[in-house]
Amino acid sequence: MLKDTVRTLAYKHSIERNTRLFEGKVVLDVGCGTGVLSYFASQLGNAKYVIGVDDSNMIHVAGKIMNDNKVGRDKVELVRGKMEDLTLPVEKVDIVVSEWMGYGLLYETMLPSVLHARDKYMSPGGTMWPNKCSMYVEGLRDERLSWWDDVYGIDMGTVKGKARREMAKEAVVEVVEEGRVVTDRCRIWDADLNTVKDEELDYDATFEVEVKTDGGVNALMVSFDVDFDLEGYEKVSFSTGAQSKPTHWMQTVLNFEEELCMEGLKKGDKLKGG
């Protein structure tokens, strides 16, 4: 994940371009891993004190990295444990930073732990970092299975149907070529991370997208955007959409079963779902 420059540089830029936000503050890094965000907050943001929490052996690696870079425990304190079970060495923090996003934003996310940290430790007037996120859906046309329609003059459509049924059983995480996207992008969920509640993470959503080219739609793609967007500070964002540079999250594809695939669509047609 450190090689994911889109993700890592967004966090880095959001801190170093907004040092006023971090300077002299107490910061909590939830799920700190190697400690890169703790380092950014301390050394680039000039935070007064950073607490990095992680429930894995990676916490020892983070400690070695801090030592190698001459960052003392008076600046960055690393604590191993599950966020929900810990008692931190401070009563309140000013900023909660975390890279909590899962595939499609909320799949296997650690956001509930981050919200627990916010509710227990973030002081009034504090902020989450990032503080906003949004999820989107788009229609796709995947023609890779059409090969089975004519295999050396033989109709093997039955294999195509079986392959599509298998593909539709579960979401596929992959890098989607922008040319496969055949509708506009519809926002289906967003959140202000300073106020969103845990129960709001389980939701139903509807969508409406407009077809951009004649043809068919046989899958949906889920992607998300993340914003460091606090009034009075420089906004930094990144997107996992197909129109952006790929990240380690890629995109999440929901393939249709045969009976749901739509053909003969015209530019301007509207598709609705939920």
PyMOL commands that set and color helices and strands:
alter all, ss='L'
color gray80, all
select helices_A, chain A and resi 5-16+19-22+36-44+58-68+83-85+111-121+144-149+157-167+178-180+198-201+258-260
alter helices_A, ss='H'
color red, helices_A
select strands_A, chain A and resi 26-30+49-54+76-80+93-98+122-129+132-140+172-174+186-192+207-210+215-217+219-228+236-239+251-255+262-265+270-273
alter strands_A, ss='S'
color yellow, strands_A
deselect
rebuild
show_as cartoon
